[in-house]
Amino acid sequence: MAITDTACKNAKPKEDGKPIKLSDEKGLFLLVNSSGKYWRLAYRFTQKQKTLALGVYPEVTLKQARDKRDEARRLLAEGIDPGEHRKLIKATKALQADNTFEAVAREWFAKYKPTWTDGHADRIIRRLERDAFPWLGGRPIYEIEAPELLASLQRIEQRGTIETAHRAKQNISQVFQYAIATGRAKRNPAADLTRALSPVVKTSFPTITDPAKIAELLRAIDGYQGTLETRCALRLAPLVFVRPGELRQAAWSEIDLENGFWIIPAKRMKMREKHVVPLSSQAVAILRELEPLTANGKYVFPGARSNKRPMSENTVNAALRRLGYDKDTMTGHGFRHMASTLLNEQGWNRDAIERQMAHAERNSIRATYNYAEYMPERIKMMQAWADYLDSLKAGVKITPIFKAS
C-alpha cells in the first residue's frame, strides 16, 4: 500500500525512541528516527539483500523518492547494481574534479614553483588565473581540444598583448605535457597552435644611450621630488643595472657595505644562480643615505604601505613618467640596456659584461656559469662606470677607462 505525503509529514519515531518504517511500493520506504526521516530502497542483487539511500525527507519529496526508486529499478532490469553504479559515478566525478585543467595546472605549478624566482612564479600563476582558468579551468583536461584552447588565447590577443598570448600558450603547453606524463591526457593540443597566433614583433626595452641625454636623465633623477626610497632606487638603478624585480626586492641582509658587495641569492635570480654586484663608492653612498630610514626592516626599498613588502613593481617606471620620460623613451629595465650598450662600445671585456648582467649563456662555449668569474675586472668596471656617469652628469668630458690593466 502506498504512503501519502501527509503520513510522511506526521510520522514520528516510537515513544521509546525506536525508529519506525513507512513502506511505499516496490521496495521504497521512509525510515523515521530521532535524527530525521530517510528514504531507503530495499532490493536484491545476485541473491543478496541490499539497501540504497535515496535522500532525506522533506528535502527529497515523496515524488522525487519514487522517481529515484524507478531509476534504480531500471538499472536492476539491465543487470546493474544501483548501489555500485552510484559509487562509480561518485568516483568518476571525483576523478574528473582532480583532472580539470585548473587542478592539473595548480599541481604542475606547485611542483615547479621552487625552481623559479618569486617574480617569475607570480607572473605565471597570474597569467593562468586571468587568462586560462575562467574558460578552461573547470574542463576535464583530456577533453580540451585545440579550437577551445585557441579561443582562450585569442581573447588575450584581442587586448593587444600578443607576447602575453604566446607566454600563456607556452605555460598551457607545459601543463598539458605534465598531464600526459601523469596519465591524465593523451595529447597536447597547444602543439597544434604553432602558427595560430599573431607573431611577436621583437622589440628591445626602451633605453637612452646618447651620453648627452643620459646626462639629462641623471640630472633629472637627482632633482626627483618624491620619497627618499624612490629617489634612491632611481639613483641606484644606473649603477647596478640589475633587473627591476631584483632591485625592488633587495634585502639589507644581502648587502655588505663595508666590502662593497651586493650578493643576490639564486632564488631571486632569473637564471637561478647566485649573483654578485660589486658596489661602486657612489652606490655605497646612496645605500648609506637610505640605511637609517629602512634598515630596520627587511627590504632596502620597502613598499609605501608596509615595510614587510617590497616596493611596487611600477614605482620606478611611475617615477620616470613623473620626470617626463614616457614608456617608449625609458623604463626601469632600460638601465640594463644602457649599461650593456655603452660598456661594450667602450671596449670592456664582453664576457665580464655578460657575467655582470647575469646573462647565463648555455651554449657549448659558455657552458659553465660562475658567479665570481671575471670578478676583478667587474669590480673595476663597475667603479669606472659610476665615475663615467658622474662625469656625464657634471658635463665633464673624460675618456672612459676601458678594461683592467
TAWOHU-V844271 format. One record per backbone hydrogen bond with DSSP energy under -0.5 kcal/mol. CO is the residue of the C=O (numbers start at 0). NH is the residue of the N-H. If there is no record, write none. Layout:
BEGIN
CO|NH / CO|NH
END
This chain:
BEGIN
3|7 / 4|8 / 5|9 / 6|10 / 13|16 / 17|13 / 19|31 / 20|22 / 21|29 / 24|27 / 26|41 / 27|23 / 28|30 / 28|39 / 29|21 / 29|31 / 30|32 / 30|37 / 31|19 / 32|35 / 35|32 / 36|56 / 37|30 / 38|53 / 38|54 / 39|28 / 40|51 / 42|49 / 44|47 / 47|44 / 49|42 / 51|40 / 54|38 / 55|59 / 56|36 / 58|60 / 60|64 / 61|65 / 62|66 / 63|67 / 64|68 / 65|69 / 66|70 / 67|71 / 68|72 / 69|73 / 70|74 / 71|75 / 72|76 / 73|77 / 74|77 / 74|79 / 75|78 / 79|81 / 80|84 / 81|85 / 82|86 / 83|87 / 84|88 / 85|89 / 86|90 / 87|91 / 88|92 / 89|93 / 90|94 / 91|95 / 92|96 / 93|97 / 94|98 / 96|99 / 98|140 / 99|103 / 100|104 / 101|105 / 102|106 / 103|107 / 104|108 / 105|109 / 106|110 / 107|111 / 108|112 / 111|114 / 112|115 / 116|120 / 117|121 / 118|122 / 119|123 / 120|124 / 121|125 / 122|126 / 123|127 / 124|128 / 125|129 / 126|130 / 127|131 / 127|132 / 131|134 / 131|135 / 131|136 / 132|136 / 135|100 / 135|138 / 136|101 / 138|100 / 139|142 / 139|143 / 140|143 / 144|148 / 145|149 / 146|150 / 147|151 / 148|152 / 149|153 / 150|154 / 151|155 / 152|156 / 153|157 / 155|158 / 155|160 / 156|159 / 159|161 / 160|164 / 161|165 / 162|166 / 163|167 / 164|168 / 165|169 / 166|170 / 167|171 / 168|172 / 169|173 / 170|174 / 171|175 / 172|176 / 173|177 / 174|178 / 175|179 / 176|180 / 177|181 / 178|183 / 178|184 / 179|182 / 186|188 / 187|190 / 188|191 / 189|192 / 190|193 / 192|195 / 192|196 / 199|201 / 205|330 / 208|210 / 209|212 / 209|213 / 210|214 / 211|215 / 212|216 / 213|217 / 214|218 / 215|219 / 216|220 / 217|221 / 218|222 / 220|223 / 226|230 / 227|231 / 228|232 / 229|233 / 230|234 / 231|235 / 232|236 / 233|237 / 235|238 / 235|239 / 236|240 / 242|245 / 242|246 / 243|247 / 244|248 / 246|249 / 247|310 / 249|299 / 249|300 / 250|253 / 251|254 / 253|262 / 254|256 / 255|259 / 255|260 / 259|278 / 260|255 / 261|263 / 261|276 / 262|264 / 263|274 / 264|267 / 265|268 / 266|117 / 268|271 / 274|263 / 275|277 / 276|261 / 277|279 / 279|283 / 280|284 / 281|285 / 282|286 / 283|287 / 284|288 / 285|289 / 286|290 / 287|291 / 289|292 / 289|293 / 290|294 / 293|296 / 297|251 / 298|301 / 300|310 / 305|302 / 305|308 / 306|297 / 306|298 / 308|302 / 311|314 / 313|317 / 314|318 / 315|319 / 316|320 / 317|321 / 318|322 / 319|324 / 320|323 / 323|325 / 325|328 / 325|329 / 330|333 / 330|334 / 331|334 / 332|335 / 332|336 / 333|337 / 334|338 / 335|339 / 336|340 / 337|341 / 338|342 / 339|343 / 340|344 / 341|345 / 342|347 / 343|346 / 348|352 / 349|353 / 350|354 / 351|355 / 352|356 / 353|358 / 354|357 / 357|359 / 358|360 / 363|366 / 366|368 / 367|369 / 368|370 / 369|372 / 371|374 / 373|377 / 374|378 / 375|379 / 376|380 / 377|381 / 378|382 / 379|383 / 380|384 / 381|385 / 382|386 / 383|387 / 384|388 / 385|389 / 386|390 / 387|391 / 388|392 / 389|393 / 390|394 / 390|395 / 391|394 / 395|397 / 397|399
END
